[in-house]
C-alpha cells in the first residue's frame, strides 16, 4: 500500500511540474527572439563585432561566391554580406518598420531550429539570411540569393 501511495504522489508531482513547464509551442522560441533583436540591431548599426559573435563559420554564400571562412574574413567582406544593393538600416529596420515595430525574421514551421530573414535589392534579387540553433545558441550561417518575381 505504501508503494502505491508513493507512486501516486510521484506521478501527481510529475504531472504538475510538466503542466507548469513551458511547452514547445509558439510561446517558447528557444531564445530566437532575443537573438533576432540583437542581430537586427547590429545589422542596422553595422556593428561587425556583434555580427561576428552571432555567426557560425564558415558562412555559406550564394552561388559560386567563396564562403566566409572565419571571423577575420567576415570583417573584411562585411559589405558583401550586408550591403548588397540595399541599405542594411532600411532592410533590417527603418524602411520596413510597421507601427514603430521592427520587422521580424521567421522560424521555419517544419523545423524550429531554422529561421530566415529576407531583403530585396533594387535589381530584383531576394537575399535570404539563414539562422540555425546550434549547441551554443542561434547563429547566422548562410546567405542565399535568388531572382524575385512579384508574380
C-alpha positions as CSV (number, residue, x, y, z in Angstrom):
1,X,0.0,0.0,0.0
2,X,2.9,2.4,0.8
3,X,4.5,1.8,-2.6
4,X,1.2,2.6,-4.4
5,X,0.8,5.8,-2.4
6,X,4.3,6.9,-3.1
7,X,3.9,6.1,-6.8
8,X,0.7,8.1,-6.9
9,X,2.3,11.1,-5.2
10,X,5.3,10.9,-7.6
11,X,3.0,10.7,-10.7
12,X,0.9,13.6,-9.4
13,X,4.0,15.8,-8.8
14,X,5.4,14.9,-12.3
15,X,2.1,15.9,-14.0
16,X,2.0,19.2,-12.0
17,X,5.6,20.0,-13.0
18,X,5.1,19.2,-16.6
19,X,1.9,21.2,-16.8
20,X,3.8,24.3,-15.4
21,X,6.8,23.9,-17.7
22,X,6.8,25.9,-21.0
23,X,6.0,23.8,-24.0
24,X,7.5,23.7,-27.4
25,X,4.7,25.9,-28.7
26,X,4.9,29.4,-30.1
27,X,5.3,30.6,-26.5
28,X,8.8,29.0,-26.4
29,X,11.1,30.2,-29.2
30,X,14.4,28.7,-27.9
31,X,15.8,32.2,-27.5
32,X,15.3,33.2,-31.1
33,X,13.5,36.5,-30.4
34,X,16.3,37.7,-28.2
35,X,18.9,36.6,-30.8
36,X,17.0,38.3,-33.6
37,X,16.7,41.6,-31.8
38,X,20.5,41.6,-31.2
39,X,21.3,40.6,-34.8
40,X,18.9,43.1,-36.2
41,X,20.2,46.0,-34.1
42,X,23.8,45.0,-35.1
43,X,23.0,44.9,-38.8
44,X,21.2,48.3,-38.7
45,X,24.2,49.9,-36.9
46,X,26.8,48.0,-38.9
47,X,28.3,46.5,-35.7
48,X,30.7,44.0,-37.2
49,X,31.9,42.6,-33.9
50,X,28.4,41.7,-32.7
51,X,27.6,40.1,-36.1
52,X,30.9,38.1,-35.9
53,X,29.8,36.8,-32.4
54,X,26.4,35.9,-33.7
55,X,27.8,33.9,-36.7
56,X,28.9,30.3,-37.2
57,X,31.7,29.7,-39.7
58,X,32.1,29.0,-42.5
59,X,29.1,31.2,-43.6
60,X,27.8,29.8,-46.8
61,X,27.5,32.4,-49.6
62,X,25.2,32.3,-52.7
63,X,26.1,30.7,-55.9
64,X,29.8,30.4,-56.7
65,X,30.8,33.1,-54.2
66,X,33.6,32.0,-51.9
67,X,32.2,31.1,-48.4
68,X,33.2,33.4,-45.5
69,X,35.7,31.1,-43.7
70,X,36.2,32.8,-40.3
71,X,35.7,36.0,-38.3
72,X,38.6,37.9,-40.0
73,X,37.1,37.0,-43.4
74,X,33.7,38.3,-42.3
75,X,35.2,41.6,-41.1
76,X,37.0,42.0,-44.5
77,X,33.9,41.0,-46.6
78,X,31.2,42.5,-44.4
79,X,29.9,44.7,-47.2
80,X,29.4,41.6,-49.4
81,X,27.0,40.2,-46.8
82,X,25.1,43.3,-45.7
83,X,25.4,46.0,-48.4
84,X,24.2,44.1,-51.5
85,X,22.3,46.7,-53.4
86,X,20.3,47.8,-50.3
87,X,20.9,49.8,-47.2
88,X,21.1,47.4,-44.2
89,X,19.4,50.0,-41.9
90,X,16.5,50.1,-44.4
91,X,16.3,46.4,-45.0
92,X,16.6,45.3,-41.3
93,X,14.5,48.1,-39.9
94,X,13.6,51.6,-40.9
95,X,12.2,51.1,-44.4
96,X,10.0,48.2,-43.4
97,X,9.0,49.4,-39.9
98,X,5.3,48.9,-39.2
99,X,3.7,50.9,-36.4
100,X,7.2,51.6,-35.0
101,X,7.9,47.9,-34.6
102,X,11.0,46.5,-36.2
103,X,10.3,43.7,-38.8
104,X,10.7,40.1,-37.7
105,X,12.5,37.1,-39.1
106,X,10.5,33.9,-39.1
107,X,11.2,30.5,-37.8
108,X,10.7,27.5,-40.1
109,X,7.3,25.9,-39.2
110,X,8.7,22.4,-40.1
111,X,12.0,22.9,-38.3
112,X,12.0,25.3,-35.3
113,X,15.9,25.2,-35.3
114,X,16.0,27.2,-38.5
115,X,14.9,30.8,-39.2
116,X,15.0,33.1,-42.2
117,X,15.0,36.8,-43.0
118,X,14.6,38.3,-46.5
119,X,15.9,41.5,-48.0
120,X,15.3,42.7,-51.6
121,X,17.6,44.8,-53.7
122,X,16.8,47.4,-56.4
123,X,17.7,44.9,-59.2
124,X,15.1,42.3,-58.4
125,X,17.1,39.9,-56.2
126,X,16.0,38.4,-53.0
127,X,18.6,37.8,-50.3
128,X,17.7,35.3,-47.6
129,X,19.7,35.2,-44.3
130,X,19.5,31.8,-42.7
131,X,19.9,31.3,-38.9
132,X,20.2,27.9,-37.1
133,X,20.0,26.9,-33.5
134,X,23.4,25.4,-32.6
135,X,24.8,24.0,-29.4
136,X,26.0,27.5,-28.5
137,X,22.7,29.3,-29.4
138,X,21.3,30.9,-32.5
139,X,23.8,31.7,-35.3
140,X,23.9,33.3,-38.7
141,X,25.0,30.5,-41.1
142,X,24.1,31.3,-44.7
143,X,23.2,33.9,-47.3
144,X,21.1,32.9,-50.3
145,X,20.3,34.9,-53.4
146,X,17.6,34.4,-55.9
147,X,15.7,36.4,-58.6
148,X,12.5,37.8,-57.1
149,X,9.3,37.8,-59.1
150,X,6.3,39.6,-57.6
151,X,4.2,37.4,-59.8
